[in-house]
Amino acid sequence: MEWRHKDLLGLAELTKEEIELILDTASSFKEVSTREIKKVPALRGKSVVNLFYEPSTRTRVSFEIAAKRLSCDVINIIADTSSVRKGESLVDTGKNLEALKIDIIVLRHNSSGAAHLLARNVGVSVINAGDGWHEHPTQALLDIFTLKEKFGKIEGLNVTIVGDIAHSRVARSNIWGLTKLGAKVCVCAPKSLLPIEIERLGVEVFNDLDEALRDTDCVNVLRMQLERDEKTIFPSSLDYFKQYGITMERLKKLKRNILIMHPGPLNRGVEISSEVADGENSVILEQVTNGIAVRMAVLYLVTQARETIKNEAHH
Amino acid sequence: MRLIIRNSRVIDPLNNIDGIFDILIENGIISKISKEAKDRFDKVIDATNRITLPGLIDIHVHLREPGREDKETILSGTHAAAKGGITTILAMPNTDPPIDSVEKVRLVKEIIEKNAKIEVLISSAITLRREGKELVDMTRLKKEGIVAITDDGSSVDDPQLMRQAMLEAKKKNILVMLHCEDKSLSLKGVMNLGFISTCLGLRGIPKEAEFKRIERDLNLAKETDARIHITHISCKESVELIRKAKKEGLSLTCDTAPHYFSLTEEDLLDFDANKKVNPPLRTKEDVSAIKQAIREGVIDCIASDHAPHTEHEKEIEFENAEFGTIGLETELAVAITELIEPGIISWKELVRLFCVNPSYILGIEKRSLSPGKEANIIILDPQKEWIVKKEDFLSRSKNSAFLGKKLKGKVECTIYKGRIVFAQENEVYSNERVR
């Protein structure tokens, strides 16, 4: 199995084997972060630009640490402080970065499809760090990596994703990845937060949380994005917590232990209670740690692919 | 000047012709259609293995001039039309400023007079500045020669005003062309609402935005007896409503655009905004319904909705890109590829869709190859396969939904009023073919 893509845009377009290759590569990189000297020379002399058009601390920092542990140079561009404000287009910004001879652009953007747009206009690698409501592949990969660590395999697992599925790129990437690897995926949300025909992605749909959780091995709790100004009718935080909040009382009613995941940042008391978030079934911080290994794997694989493509072109 | 087109398959449904003939053109007029004409000529086009049709009519074209000459001009747009085999177009009035008064019609006429390579007919807005608030002066506009009114790009939301517009248009015998879209339903949508919009995380436009407005306008037309034409229908529900209204005897016509019978929402999986159109690309089921409606004659004609946009308005984030695709240079080939090749329609029916019916809809002279008529003729190679490429477009804009697609059938020569206004280099116009 060889990785052949210069970019990572989403999990929708990957095969089961390609996803497994990323997870395996991440496993071998995980150990690096436990060393005294947390660095390998795999990407020495390469440069990665974190091009972020949306506020994000954890994803950006995670990519930055991942790159640095591979000995890669990192440049951060946050949309507010760059020429983006002067009206430069995404494609122009990308072409300028390419002219600066960088190797990888890690793009976070509020428009669905932005990573696709950039990737087809530049020769450098593009890694999608979240585009609109579309995909957030590295988040899903680190979620799946964590699941695999805990359960040993993905096939046959029952995973429930709870929250604002309609506006969640994390949900979409998780659904693609998990279903390809053979997990059974349930989504649970009030009707107004479920996108149309979501069941066609091969998921079971629930409106009632207790029903959704009945047979689940893991619940992935999405962040309620309270900062949105959409026309969709959002329930109030308190109502949402009552109906969809993951609480100890709710978990105790279940006959078994289930794993608790959350992509962060947490809204304590909205989608999850503090007790659960900090409880013994929560792997929220392990997800953060695993994010580094997964992103190291992705940075490494896209670079390898680009060099393979380049070498083939020479021959 | 005597020009002869030798030995082509001539198809002309109005004269019930389909066979190999020579067409003689004298001083811009078709003088004779015969087998192996022996007359003397100044110029011969050898059109063996080619098909000759009357020049096509496209009743939905955005020429962008005046106002957005960076996207298209009357010169570049009509040149593109000629390349696509079109010899008459109806220009949409949503220019900047919009065509909503006699003065503006005169302004456009002047440019057409000077620059147009083919016939350009003019339509006016329904409401002043296309604001949906106040009707234009239909009496004066009609006298100035407009052939239709339309607020294309949007729909008149106020039903009272729309009723009034239809009553007025009925009185003046003006065609009302309708872009049916309820913006309170389409909102900020950028593609069809459904499974694919869910996958892509893009805001969807429900089909209701189209067919609910069609429903309203059909009722108003029933009430007012106005002659309406519904443009660019894209979905099954719209087809059904129109089928029913026609059965009930309403004097109504409609068109669809080539992208609605050849592309689906699944073509957006690459986020290519060149395929972002309004109404949006629908589902496979809708494409089948549109094709069937074409075959059954529920859809009267095909129009491109040629909508040029600059690259910097298209090669951007999908949600921010403009709606629309260019279509003049591909519409005939798409129809050949998607409708003739699979046997959905015949060549005669194609001519009805692109030529006979549009002339009937616009109330202009019927297009045929009868002797005595102006020579508006196209010669095409029905077997020629080609790939749609940016660099080959004559349109000033390159935003084609068909970029990279392989199409069958290519126009080699377009004759307007007896003059060759377009010819493929090294083919018809080369010394080998023209003597």
Chai-1 contact restraints between the chains, C-beta under 6 A:
chainA,res_idxA,chainB,res_idxB,connection_type,confidence,min_distance_angstrom,max_distance_angstrom,comment,restraint_id
A,S89,B,I316,contact,1.0,0.0,6.0,A-B,restraint_1
A,V91,B,E315,contact,1.0,0.0,6.0,A-B,restraint_2
A,S111,B,E317,contact,1.0,0.0,6.0,A-B,restraint_3
A,S111,B,E319,contact,1.0,0.0,6.0,A-B,restraint_4
A,S112,B,L200,contact,1.0,0.0,6.0,A-B,restraint_5
A,S112,B,G201,contact,1.0,0.0,6.0,A-B,restraint_6
A,S112,B,L202,contact,1.0,0.0,6.0,A-B,restraint_7
A,G113,B,F271,contact,1.0,0.0,6.0,A-B,restraint_8
A,G113,B,F318,contact,1.0,0.0,6.0,A-B,restraint_9
A,A114,B,E317,contact,1.0,0.0,6.0,A-B,restraint_10
A,H116,B,F271,contact,1.0,0.0,6.0,A-B,restraint_11
A,G132,B,G201,contact,1.0,0.0,6.0,A-B,restraint_12
A,W133,B,G201,contact,1.0,0.0,6.0,A-B,restraint_13
A,H134,B,L200,contact,1.0,0.0,6.0,A-B,restraint_14
A,H134,B,G201,contact,1.0,0.0,6.0,A-B,restraint_15
A,P195,B,T198,contact,1.0,0.0,6.0,A-B,restraint_16
A,I196,B,T198,contact,1.0,0.0,6.0,A-B,restraint_17
A,E197,B,G194,contact,1.0,0.0,6.0,A-B,restraint_18
A,E197,B,F195,contact,1.0,0.0,6.0,A-B,restraint_19
A,E197,B,T198,contact,1.0,0.0,6.0,A-B,restraint_20
A,I198,B,T198,contact,1.0,0.0,6.0,A-B,restraint_21
A,R200,B,F195,contact,1.0,0.0,6.0,A-B,restraint_22
